[in-house]
Amino acid sequence: MSFQPKPVFPWRTFVFMSTTTNNDRAYHTITQVADLLGVPVHVAGYAVQSRKIAPADRIGNIRLFGPEQIEAIKAAIEETAKRGEVIPSDAV
């Protein structure tokens, strides 16, 4: 039996690189966006879903958000907080 290397998934490298760069052009997953904004993942996901914020790019089913989308998500979260809306953890 010959050695079979494990498949390499290029999106893993891409997503990892986006967390280590401070480049304005870096893309982030919804989990990374939530971490950047200091909110739970379901809150960031609700903001994206309720405001229909389109991702900057996709890799398979992974949504990637750029700086413009992150600002829109942040604004949506702030607006939701001002209204006093409670977001259940199973909202998304």
N, C-alpha and C positions, 0 to 999 in steps of 0.2 A: 504494500500500500504506500503510495507516495504522499508527501506532505501537501496538505491543502490549506493555503492561507485563508484566514478569515476575510470575508468581504470588507472592503473599505467603503464607508459611506461618506461621500464628499460633503453632504450637508452637515455632518457632525463637526467637521473641521471648520466649515463656514460659520456655524453658530458659535463655536468656541472662539474663533477669531473675533467675532463681533463683541464678545464680552471683554476681550483684553485690549481693544483699541479705544482710544478716546476720539477717534475720527468722527466728524460730523456725518459722514456717509455710512456709518456702521448701521447694520440692521439688527433688530432685536426681536426675540419671540415675545409673546404676551406675558410669559412668566418673567422674563428679564425686564420688560417694561414695568410690570408691577413692582419688582424689586427696585428699579430706578426711582419710581414715584413713591415708594414706601407704603403701598396699599396691598391688601390681599389680592390674589390672582382673580378671584371671582368678581371683585369690584372693577378691575381693569377690563375683564372680559365682558361685564355688563355694559360698561361705557362703550366698548367697541360695537357690541351687538345692538344696543338701543339707539346709538347715533349713526349706525350703519357706516362706520369708519372702515374704508377699504384698506387692506394691507398694501405696502409698497411693492412687495414681491411675495412669491410663494415658492417653496421647495417641497414638492409633493403636497401633503396636507398641512404643512407647517406654514403659518402666516408670519411674515417678517414685516416689522414696522420701522420706518425711518424717522428722522427728526420731526418732519411735518406731522406725521401721524401721532407721534408721542405727544406733541403739543396739543393736538386735537383731543387725545385721550385725557390729558391732564385737565384741559378746559371742561370736558364733559364731567369728569369726576368732581371738580370744584363746583360746577353748576348743580350737580346732584346733591352735594353736601349742603349748599346754600338753601336748597328746597327742603332739606331735612328728610330726604327719601331714605328709607331703610332697604338695603339690598340683601335679600336672603342668600345664603351660601349656595343654594341649588338653583339660582337664577339663570345660570348659563350651563 
